[in-house]
Amino acid sequence: MTKRFNTELFIARRLSHDPESKKAVSRPITKISIIAVALSLVVMIVSVAIVTGFKNEITDKVLGFGGHIQVQNYDSNTSYETRPISTQLDFVSKLPSIPGIAHVQKYAYKPGIIKTKDNIQGIVLKGVATDFDWSFFKKNMHAGEVLSLSDTGTSNQMIISKSISLLLNLKLHDKIDIFFVQNPPLVRRFKIVGIYDTKFDEFDKTFVFCDIKQIQRLNKWTPDQISGFELTTTDFKKVEGTTYDVEDVAGLTVLPDGSGIKVSNIKQKFTQIFDWLNLQDINVAVILALMLFVAAFNMISGLLIFILERTHMIGVLKALGASNFLIQKIFLYHSAYVTIIGLFWGNVIGIGLCLLQKYFHLVKLDETNYYLSSVPINLQLDHVLLINIGTFLTVFVMLLIPSLLIARITPEKTIRYA
């Protein structure tokens, strides 16, 4: 069987590697086109890696303080003075078996005031039990360790944030008094066993963690009464759908005092934060569109100059019987070759910059404004592949426009004035 000879590809290769082309005007233009494609790809890869990294980091911080879904008394308000629900309600045993639920943990809130000799600071005491998932805080511990709790005794241990420790000049193993404004007023002494630092000041200056039994005693609750449950899902992207599933199980429960059960997710609780994060997607879309336009515009300019320089060759090929489509393919092959070179160097530089930032944290951030100490990077293979494929297809489709110029070149004119 005879293998077909690809004439268009052969001519395109000769044009790309022709020593005489070094003297042509199109040579520097081609280099500029390669640089434009490479730089555009670098900007797109870095932009997507930074924005997705930033969104993931902030989302993880918010989720670390509140879980994905909360189940609590419907009469509870945003002041953290919550009304209790019982751990013995019928729906509680069904929560772990709901599709998409990975973990269920108890919690209780109690507002208080930390008082030292020189300062006071309002805080929210969050009580947790032995079922609490400490993985987030273990990654963000500044000093000490997380709480060591048991189901039998009551611990007086507490972990506070680095922000609070600096504000009140507190150190590890210090004993502090927390005052609770109620009738009658109460005070409890705790021992600091850990200091965490998530760099998310909005939460770090608010939450301290203790044994849930302490809050039950302060509120005069029974051992089965808590503020609510925090649920972690297997896929946060599907949290809205899982919230509806939890509502189907728990939402119709009526408590003995006549109140109901409220099921909400973290996106509903902190709408302003997640709306702010979603705005970053618009910024990325604008950057991607601009970079694709720059790459395509430069490639179109380069191809036009390349075609005009070789009008004599086009005339000769047409005189020999070559079709417009065949000649178009020659120049499209050449442009594809130039684009691939630009993509190669764009990937090398873009991925290289991302890896340098990811492992060496070269670019720092103001923690007060960005909640992070350095620019975060989320480099994923699927993102890089989609950017490369999208760039190549967009540029290639745009190149079809200048290639149509070949149909307007006639062999008699090009050969006569050659």
C-alpha positions in Angstrom: 0.0 0.0 0.0 1.5 3.4 -1.0 1.7 6.0 1.7 0.4 9.4 0.6 3.1 12.1 0.5 1.9 15.2 2.4 3.0 18.0 0.1 1.6 20.8 2.2 3.4 19.7 5.3 6.7 19.2 3.4 6.6 22.7 1.9 5.6 24.2 5.3 8.6 22.6 6.9 10.9 23.9 4.2 9.5 27.4 4.7 10.0 27.2 8.5 13.6 26.0 8.2 14.7 27.8 5.0 18.1 29.5 5.6 17.1 32.3 3.2 14.1 33.2 5.4 16.6 34.6 7.9 16.9 37.6 5.6 13.2 38.1 5.2 11.1 40.7 6.9 8.8 38.0 8.3 11.6 36.4 10.3 11.5 39.0 13.2 7.7 39.2 12.9 7.5 35.4 13.4 9.7 35.7 16.5 7.4 38.4 17.8 4.4 36.1 17.2 6.1 33.3 19.1 6.9 35.7 22.0 3.3 37.0 22.0 1.8 33.5 22.2 4.3 32.5 24.9 3.7 35.6 27.1 -0.1 35.3 26.6 0.1 31.7 27.8 2.3 32.6 30.7 -0.2 35.2 31.9 -3.1 32.9 31.5 -1.5 30.0 33.4 -0.3 32.2 36.2 -3.6 34.1 36.5 -5.7 30.9 36.7 -3.3 29.3 39.2 -3.3 32.4 41.4 -7.0 33.0 41.4 -8.0 29.4 41.9 -5.4 29.1 44.6 -6.7 32.3 46.3 -10.3 31.0 46.2 -9.3 27.6 47.5 -7.3 29.0 50.4 -10.0 31.5 51.5 -12.7 28.8 51.1 -10.7 26.4 53.2 -10.3 29.0 56.0 -14.0 29.7 56.1 -14.9 26.0 56.1 -12.4 25.4 58.9 -14.4 27.6 61.2 -17.9 26.5 60.3 -18.1 23.3 58.3 -20.0 23.0 55.0 -23.6 22.7 56.4 -25.0 23.7 59.8 -28.1 22.2 61.5 -29.4 24.2 64.4 -32.5 25.6 66.2 -34.5 27.8 63.9 -34.8 30.4 66.6 -31.1 30.8 66.9 -29.8 34.2 65.7 -26.5 35.6 64.5 -25.5 36.9 67.9 -24.1 33.4 68.8 -26.5 33.2 71.7 -28.1 30.0 70.4 -31.0 28.0 71.5 -30.2 24.3 72.0 -31.3 21.2 70.1 -30.9 17.7 71.4 -28.5 15.1 70.2 -31.3 12.5 70.8 -33.6 13.7 68.0 -34.7 11.1 65.5 -33.0 12.7 62.5 -29.5 12.8 64.1 -28.7 9.1 63.5 -29.7 9.6 59.8 -27.3 12.5 59.1 -24.1 10.4 58.5 -26.0 8.1 56.0 -27.1 11.0 53.8 -25.4 10.8 50.3 -22.6 13.3 50.1 -22.0 13.7 53.9 -18.5 12.8 55.0 -18.4 13.9 58.7 -20.8 15.1 61.4 -19.7 17.0 64.5 -21.3 18.7 67.5 -20.7 22.3 68.5 -21.9 25.0 70.9 -21.4 28.8 70.9 -21.1 31.2 73.8 -20.1 34.9 73.6 -17.7 36.1 76.3 -15.1 38.6 77.2 -11.4 37.8 77.9 -10.0 40.1 80.6 -6.4 40.6 81.4 -4.8 43.1 83.7 -4.5 45.7 81.0 -6.9 44.8 78.2 -10.3 43.2 77.4 -11.4 41.5 74.2 -14.8 40.3 73.1 -14.7 36.7 71.7 -17.0 33.8 70.8 -16.3 30.6 72.7 -16.8 27.6 70.5 -17.3 24.4 72.3 -16.3 21.2 70.5 -16.4 17.5 71.4 -14.3 14.4 70.7 -15.9 14.1 67.3 -14.4 17.5 66.1 -12.1 17.3 63.0 -8.9 19.1 64.0 -7.2 18.6 60.6 -7.6 22.3 59.6 -6.3 23.7 62.8 -3.4 21.2 63.0 -2.2 22.7 59.7 -2.5 26.2 61.1 -1.1 25.8 64.6 1.4 28.5 65.6 2.3 27.0 69.0 1.2 24.3 71.3 -1.3 21.7 70.3 -5.1 21.2 69.8 -7.5 20.3 72.6 -7.3 16.9 74.2 -10.9 16.0 75.1 -12.6 13.0 76.6 -16.2 11.8 76.8 -16.1 11.6 80.6 -14.2 14.5 82.2 -14.5 18.2 81.5 -11.4 19.9 80.2 -10.4 23.5 81.1 -8.0 23.7 78.1 -8.4 26.4 75.4 -6.8 27.3 72.1 -6.8 30.9 71.0 -5.5 32.7 67.9 -2.2 34.4 67.4 -4.1 37.7 66.8 -5.8 37.5 70.3 -2.5 36.5 71.9 -0.8 39.5 70.5 -3.7 41.9 71.4 -3.8 40.7 75.0 -0.1 39.7 75.4 -1.0 36.1 76.2 1.4 33.2 75.9 1.2 29.4 75.8 0.2 27.8 79.2 -1.1 31.2 80.5 -4.4 31.0 82.5 -7.0 33.4 81.5 -10.4 34.5 82.9 -13.4 34.7 80.5 -16.5 36.7 81.7 -20.0 35.9 80.5 -22.6 38.6 80.5 -25.8 37.0 81.8 -27.9 36.9 85.0 -26.1 36.3 87.2 -22.7 37.1 85.5 -20.3 34.2 85.4 -16.5 33.8 85.0 -14.5 30.7 84.0 -10.7 30.2 84.1 -9.1 28.4 81.2 -5.5 27.3 80.4 -4.1 28.1 76.9 -2.7 24.9 75.4 -2.5 26.0 71.8 -2.3 29.1 69.6 -3.5 28.9 66.0 -2.9 31.3 63.1 -5.0 31.1 60.0 -4.2 34.7 59.1 -8.0 35.3 58.6 -8.3 38.2 61.0 -12.1 38.3 60.7 -12.3 34.9 62.4 -9.0 34.8 64.3 -10.0 37.8 66.4 -13.4 36.2 67.2 -13.1 32.5 67.9 -11.5 30.6 70.8 -12.1 26.8 71.3 -12.9 24.9 74.4 -14.6 21.7 75.6 -18.3 21.7 74.7 -19.2 20.6 78.3 -18.0 24.0 79.6 -20.6 25.8 77.5 -23.3 23.3 78.5 -22.6 24.1 82.1 -22.6 27.8 81.5 -25.9 27.7 79.7 -27.3 25.2 82.2 -28.0 22.7 79.4 -28.3 19.0 79.8 -25.5 16.8 78.4 -27.5 16.1 75.3 -28.1 19.7 74.4 -25.9 21.6 71.9 -26.1 24.6 69.6 -26.1 22.3 66.5 -24.3 20.1 64.1 -21.6 20.9 61.5 -21.6 18.6 58.5 -18.7 18.2 56.0 -19.6 17.1 52.5 -17.5 14.9 50.1 -17.7 17.6 47.4 -18.1 21.2 48.4 -19.1 22.1 44.8 -22.4 20.2 45.4 -23.1 21.7 48.8 -26.4 23.3 47.7 -27.8 20.0 46.6 -26.6 18.3 49.7 -28.2 21.0 51.8 -31.6 20.2 50.3 -31.0 16.5 51.1 -30.3 17.3 54.7 -33.4 19.5 54.9 -35.5 16.6 53.6 -34.2 14.6 56.6 -34.1 17.2 59.4 -36.0 20.2 58.2 -39.5 19.0 59.2 -38.6 18.2 62.8 -40.6 20.1 65.5 -38.8 20.6 68.8 -40.6 20.3 72.2 -40.8 24.1 72.6 -42.5 24.4 69.2 -39.5 25.7 67.3 -38.1 24.0 64.2 -34.8 23.0 62.7 -32.8 25.3 60.5 -30.5 23.8 57.8 -28.1 26.2 56.1 -24.8 26.0 54.3 -21.6 28.1 54.7 -22.3 30.0 51.5 -25.6 31.3 52.9 -24.0 32.2 56.2 -21.1 34.1 54.7 -22.6 35.3 51.4 -20.4 38.4 51.2 -17.2 36.4 51.3 -18.3 33.9 48.6 -19.8 36.6 46.4 -16.4 38.4 46.7 -14.6 35.2 45.7 -16.9 34.6 42.7 -16.1 38.1 41.4 -12.5 36.8 40.9 -13.9 34.5 38.1 -14.9 37.6 36.1 -11.4 39.0 36.4 -9.9 35.8 35.1 -12.4 35.7 32.2 -11.3 39.2 31.2 -7.6 38.4 31.4 -8.1 35.2 29.4 -10.1 37.0 26.7 -7.5 39.8 26.5 -4.5 37.4 26.3 -6.2 35.3 23.6 -6.9 38.4 21.6 -3.2 39.5 21.9 -2.0 36.1 20.8 -4.4 35.8 17.9 -3.8 39.4 16.7 0.0 38.9 16.6 -0.4 35.5 14.8 -2.7 37.1 12.2 -0.3 39.9 11.6 2.6 37.5 11.3 0.7 35.3 8.8 -0.3 38.2 6.7 3.3 39.4 6.3 4.4 35.8 5.7 1.8 35.4 2.9 2.6 38.8 1.3 6.3 37.9 1.2 5.6 34.7 -0.7 3.1 35.9 -3.2 5.5 34.8 -6.0 5.7 31.3 -4.6 1.9 31.2 -4.3 1.6 32.3 -8.0 4.0 29.5 -9.1 2.1 26.9 -7.1 -1.2 28.0 -8.6 0.4 28.0 -12.1 1.4 24.3 -11.4 -2.2 23.5 -10.5 -2.2 23.8 -6.8 -5.6 24.7 -5.3 -6.3 27.5 -2.9 -7.1 25.0 -0.2 -3.7 23.3 -0.6 -1.8 26.6 -0.4 -3.9 27.6 2.6 -2.9 24.4 4.4 0.8 25.2 3.8 0.5 28.5 5.6 -1.7 27.1 8.3 0.8 24.3 8.9 3.5 26.9 9.2 1.3 29.0 11.6 0.5 25.9 13.7 4.2 25.2 14.0 4.9 28.8 15.2 2.0 28.6 17.7 3.2 25.3 19.1 6.7 26.7 19.7 5.1 29.7 21.5 2.9 27.3 23.6 6.0 25.2 24.5 7.9 28.2 25.9 4.8 29.6 27.5 4.3 26.3 29.4 7.9 26.1 30.4 8.0 29.7 31.8 4.4 29.8 33.2 4.6 26.4 35.0 8.2 27.3 36.1 7.0 30.6 37.7 4.1 28.8 39.4 6.3 26.1 40.9 8.9 28.7 42.1 6.1 30.6 43.9 4.4 27.5 45.2 7.6 26.1 46.9 9.6 29.2 47.6 6.9 31.8 48.3 8.8 34.5 46.5 5.9 37.0 46.3 4.6 38.1 49.7 1.2 39.6 50.6 -0.1 41.9 53.2 -1.9 39.5 55.6 -4.2 42.2 56.8 -5.7 42.8 53.4 -5.4 39.4 51.7 -5.6 36.9 54.6 -2.5 35.2 53.2 1.2 35.6 53.7 2.2 34.9 50.1 0.6 34.5 46.7 -1.2 31.1 46.6 -0.8 28.8 43.7 -3.2 26.1 42.6 -1.5 24.4 39.6 -3.7 21.7 38.1 -3.0 19.6 35.0 -6.5 19.9 33.6 -6.4 23.8 33.9 -3.1 23.9 32.0 -4.4 21.5 29.3 -7.6 23.4 28.8 -5.7 26.7 28.5 -3.3 25.2 25.9 -6.1 23.6 23.9 -8.3 26.7 24.0 -5.4 29.0 23.0 -4.3 26.7 20.1 -7.9 26.4 18.7 -8.7 30.1 19.1 -5.5 31.2 17.3 -5.9 28.5 14.6 -9.5 29.5 13.9 -8.6 33.2 13.8 -5.8 32.4 11.3 -8.4 31.1 8.8 -9.3 34.8 8.1 -5.9 36.0 6.7 -5.4 32.6 4.9 -8.4 33.6 2.7 -6.2 36.2 1.1 -4.5 33.5 -0.9 -7.7 33.1 -3.0 -7.2 36.7 -4.3 -3.7 36.1 -5.5 -3.6 35.3 -9.2 -0.6 33.5 -10.8 -0.3 35.8 -13.9 0.3 38.9 -11.9 2.7 37.4 -9.4 4.8 35.7 -12.0 4.8 38.8 -14.4 6.1 41.2 -11.8 8.5 38.7 -10.0 
